Amino acid sequence: MIFFAKSTKVKEFLRFLGKDKRTRQSQVHLSLLIIGFLLHFGRMSASQAGSCIRTTARHRANVARFLAKSGVSRDWLQLAWMSVLVLEQEGKRTEPWLFLLDQTFCSQQGKKTENTYSMGNRQRRPRKGRRYNRKTAPRSVHAFVMGLLITPGGLRLPVCKSYYTKDYCKQKGRPYRKQTELAADLIDELQVPNSAQGAGSVTGSVTGSVTGSVTGSVTVLGDTAYEAETIQKACARRGFTWIVPINPERVLAGPSPRPKVRTLASALTAADLVPVRLDPNKGRFVAQRRVSRCRIRPKTKERTNGDNRACRTYHVHSETREVQSVGMVQLVFSCKEKPQPGKPISLSKILMTNDRTLPAATVVELYSLRWQIELFFKELKSTLGFHQYRFRAYEKVEAWTQAALLAFLYLEWLRGRKLREKGLGRKEREWWRSQRAYGLSRAVRQLAEQNDLTELSRLTQTRSGLRTLKTALREALTLEYRVAP
């Protein structure tokens, strides 16, 4: 990008920073970082961010020093979150809000990097041909506990908590907190409209298609690591519904010896399980699933049995049981393979939820949306290059993380603005509705290139404009990279 593109509206997105001198400098650096995450070539770095806008270039050391001032980054995401959350159409919807929890890791090289821990230490198997018998360098990582709020209209709003190791907490004088405790903090600090507070009402029953409904509630989804008691208590404080896959080794409540939850599956027969067909192109969660256009209009023909290749059929059965240390919950047994009479049931997952009135079909469909946070991690790393930093000081890493999430939030904000335009055509509206991070970043690049061509055409029409353009292009490069005249 040569000129700062007004059509991308990055400055308008960052208006929450204010207009004083200090915040203007922060706005410039944040603009460089956001554009750098979206338009970088090759590996994303501070040098890439500093030179992404030729007429507003900054040396990579200036970008690194800005990131080192971690105090100015703590409110970036929170303030930008509010600027997106106040979209009018989201507050008026009655569909459920989804809050997805998971952790992600960024590999680091070098023993001097702060706040890393090794994930390469595995015990050897007590037999020949063991899997981990090669001598390799230990894999040091940074861990981040992330939450992704998906609004009824499909906007994705990320939040993050950095995981601090015990050694780093001792060095900095901070209390140590587990990853599940950090996830509980994200639930406590989650900002949603009043219409989404408390548990929602549920109607419907278990049938061949999803008929249940959740009205105006927040549903927390996570993997087995987030079935912890701290998560359940945090959801209880906020009145949220939670759905997690239960550990099959958990036991039912009652006198000893207590049977394990997985033993309940042995009593199931093929007649107990009901088929549930999930179509990503239909239902109440189409906007939150945000499938690609190729899946909305499949190029391949349907199968001979009439099922679309994008659809999946699960066979489910629900029971209300009291689980030890959890209480009365609903257990939903699901399998992908069609059960055969007289043969054992091969279960895929046993889902557990605190909402005992929720239909089993709705539980399965809601939990299928948990994969959206895995897609979010892929977009954050593959498209934005979030994991490609190289800093020793962890304060810079935290600020880098906030800037990457801010760039992702900017894409969602831009998409929401486009969908709210009244004069948008049907095809263009469908395009913006189905785009994820990669397509949105390409749209920003296209808008920036159009702005550059317009500005170049204007400047080349006059002599003064040509002089201005030559000066701007020459000063865009730092002295170390500038060719001598």
VENQUIUR-V53411 format. One record per backbone hydrogen bond with DSSP energy under -1.0 kcal/mol. NH is the residue of the N-H (numbers start at 1). CO is the residue of the C=O. E is the energy in kcal/mol with one decimal. If there is no record, write none. Layout:
NH_CO_E ; NH_CO_E
//
This chain:
13_9_-1.6 ; 14_10_-1.7 ; 15_12_-1.2 ; 17_14_-1.7 ; 18_15_-1.3 ; 24_20_-1.9 ; 25_21_-1.7 ; 26_22_-1.9 ; 27_23_-2.4 ; 28_24_-2.0 ; 29_25_-2.1 ; 30_26_-2.8 ; 31_27_-2.3 ; 32_28_-2.1 ; 33_29_-2.3 ; 34_30_-2.8 ; 35_31_-2.7 ; 36_32_-2.4 ; 37_33_-2.5 ; 38_34_-1.7 ; 39_35_-2.8 ; 40_36_-1.2 ; 49_45_-2.1 ; 50_46_-2.3 ; 51_47_-1.4 ; 54_1_-2.5 ; 55_2_-2.0 ; 56_53_-1.5 ; 58_50_-2.3 ; 63_59_-1.6 ; 64_60_-2.3 ; 65_61_-2.6 ; 66_62_-2.1 ; 67_63_-2.1 ; 68_64_-1.6 ; 70_68_-2.1 ; 72_69_-1.5 ; 73_70_-1.3 ; 79_75_-2.4 ; 80_76_-2.5 ; 81_77_-2.6 ; 82_78_-1.7 ; 83_79_-1.6 ; 84_80_-1.3 ; 85_81_-2.8 ; 86_82_-1.5 ; 87_84_-1.5 ; 90_87_-1.0 ; 91_87_-1.2 ; 92_88_-1.0 ; 97_217_-3.4 ; 98_150_-2.2 ; 99_219_-2.7 ; 100_148_-2.5 ; 101_221_-2.3 ; 102_146_-1.9 ; 104_144_-2.4 ; 106_142_-2.2 ; 108_140_-3.8 ; 114_392_-2.4 ; 117_141_-1.4 ; 119_139_-2.7 ; 127_125_-1.8 ; 141_117_-2.2 ; 142_106_-2.0 ; 144_104_-2.4 ; 145_161_-2.8 ; 146_102_-2.8 ; 147_159_-2.4 ; 148_100_-2.1 ; 149_157_-2.9 ; 150_98_-3.2 ; 151_155_-2.4 ; 154_151_-1.9 ; 157_149_-3.0 ; 159_147_-2.6 ; 161_145_-2.4 ; 163_143_-2.1 ; 169_165_-2.4 ; 170_166_-2.2 ; 171_167_-2.1 ; 172_168_-2.3 ; 173_169_-1.2 ; 174_169_-2.4 ; 182_178_-1.9 ; 183_179_-2.0 ; 184_180_-1.9 ; 185_181_-1.8 ; 186_182_-1.8 ; 187_183_-1.7 ; 188_184_-2.3 ; 189_185_-2.3 ; 196_193_-1.7 ; 197_194_-1.5 ; 198_238_-1.2 ; 215_201_-1.1 ; 216_94_-3.3 ; 219_97_-2.9 ; 220_241_-3.6 ; 221_99_-2.3 ; 222_243_-1.3 ; 226_223_-1.9 ; 227_224_-1.3 ; 232_228_-1.6 ; 233_229_-2.3 ; 234_230_-2.0 ; 235_231_-2.2 ; 236_232_-1.9 ; 237_233_-2.2 ; 238_234_-1.4 ; 239_235_-1.3 ; 240_235_-2.5 ; 241_218_-2.3 ; 243_220_-2.5 ; 244_352_-2.3 ; 246_350_-2.9 ; 250_247_-2.4 ; 252_259_-2.6 ; 253_322_-3.0 ; 261_250_-3.0 ; 262_248_-1.4 ; 263_260_-1.1 ; 264_261_-1.9 ; 265_262_-1.0 ; 268_265_-1.3 ; 272_269_-1.2 ; 274_316_-2.9 ; 276_314_-3.5 ; 277_208_-1.5 ; 278_312_-3.3 ; 282_279_-1.7 ; 289_285_-1.8 ; 290_286_-2.2 ; 296_292_-1.3 ; 297_293_-2.1 ; 303_307_-1.8 ; 306_303_-1.7 ; 311_308_-1.4 ; 312_278_-2.0 ; 314_276_-2.9 ; 315_335_-2.5 ; 316_274_-2.6 ; 317_333_-1.9 ; 319_331_-2.5 ; 321_329_-2.1 ; 323_327_-2.4 ; 324_251_-2.1 ; 326_323_-2.0 ; 327_323_-2.6 ; 329_321_-3.0 ; 330_353_-2.5 ; 331_319_-3.5 ; 332_351_-2.8 ; 333_317_-3.5 ; 334_349_-2.2 ; 335_315_-1.4 ; 343_340_-2.0 ; 348_334_-2.7 ; 349_334_-1.5 ; 351_332_-2.7 ; 352_244_-3.1 ; 353_330_-1.8 ; 354_242_-1.1 ; 363_359_-2.1 ; 364_360_-2.1 ; 365_361_-2.1 ; 366_362_-2.7 ; 367_363_-2.4 ; 368_364_-1.6 ; 369_366_-1.3 ; 370_367_-1.8 ; 372_369_-1.8 ; 373_370_-1.5 ; 375_371_-1.8 ; 376_372_-1.9 ; 377_373_-2.0 ; 378_374_-1.9 ; 379_375_-2.4 ; 380_376_-2.5 ; 381_377_-1.9 ; 382_378_-3.1 ; 383_379_-1.1 ; 384_379_-1.7 ; 386_380_-2.1 ; 388_385_-1.4 ; 397_393_-1.1 ; 398_394_-2.4 ; 399_395_-1.9 ; 400_396_-2.6 ; 401_397_-2.5 ; 402_398_-2.2 ; 403_399_-2.2 ; 404_400_-2.3 ; 405_401_-2.4 ; 406_402_-1.9 ; 407_403_-2.1 ; 408_404_-2.0 ; 409_405_-2.5 ; 410_406_-2.1 ; 411_407_-1.6 ; 412_408_-1.6 ; 413_409_-2.3 ; 414_410_-2.7 ; 415_411_-2.3 ; 416_412_-2.4 ; 417_413_-2.1 ; 418_414_-2.1 ; 419_415_-2.2 ; 420_416_-1.0 ; 421_418_-1.1 ; 429_425_-2.5 ; 430_426_-2.3 ; 431_427_-2.0 ; 432_428_-2.3 ; 433_429_-2.1 ; 434_430_-1.5 ; 440_436_-2.4 ; 441_437_-2.5 ; 442_438_-2.0 ; 443_439_-1.7 ; 444_440_-2.0 ; 445_441_-2.1 ; 446_442_-2.2 ; 447_443_-2.3 ; 448_444_-2.4 ; 449_445_-2.5 ; 450_446_-2.1 ; 451_447_-1.9 ; 452_448_-2.3 ; 453_449_-2.4 ; 454_450_-1.9 ; 455_451_-2.4 ; 456_452_-2.9 ; 457_453_-2.1 ; 458_454_-1.6 ; 459_455_-2.4 ; 460_456_-2.1 ; 462_459_-1.0 ; 466_462_-1.8 ; 467_463_-2.4 ; 468_464_-2.4 ; 469_465_-2.2 ; 470_466_-2.6 ; 471_467_-2.4 ; 472_468_-2.2 ; 473_469_-2.4 ; 474_470_-2.1 ; 475_471_-2.4 ; 481_478_-1.3
//
